[in-house]
Amino acid sequence: IMDAPARVLAAEITREKAFLRLHDELPYELIVETEAWEERKDGSVKIDQTIFVARESQRKIAIGAKGQSIKTIGELARKEMEAAFGRRVHLFLHVKLRENWTEERALYARLGLDWDA
């Protein structure tokens, strides 16, 4: 039984894969937001997500040389989402700079997280 909405679960899956991929290079200053969720006629789902980081140097690390880090994160997240949701997932990831995101109460609320800052 899933108690979190699918959008939140999808974001947490991507966030986990990002931390596993970047754990040595990036501090825990990233958050993932599912910005769009589109059900397709063939039963698959198209998911657009943004990975927000706190500094420009972190954005470059998250993308990686020739986009390799973001590609790997996306592949791993997509596979887990397909298993969790039982259908094909088309996952599109973007990395954006969002300084001081940890101080944004509205962002926490949008992501379904409690504000305990």
Secondary structure as GFF3:
##gff-version 3
##sequence-region A 1 117
A	DSSP	alpha_helix	6	22	.	.	.	ID=ss1
A	DSSP	beta_strand	30	39	.	.	.	ID=ss2
A	DSSP	beta_strand	45	53	.	.	.	ID=ss3
A	DSSP	alpha_helix	56	63	.	.	.	ID=ss4
A	DSSP	three_ten_helix	65	67	.	.	.	ID=ss5
A	DSSP	alpha_helix	68	85	.	.	.	ID=ss6
A	DSSP	beta_strand	89	97	.	.	.	ID=ss7
A	DSSP	three_ten_helix	101	103	.	.	.	ID=ss8
A	DSSP	alpha_helix	105	110	.	.	.	ID=ss9
###
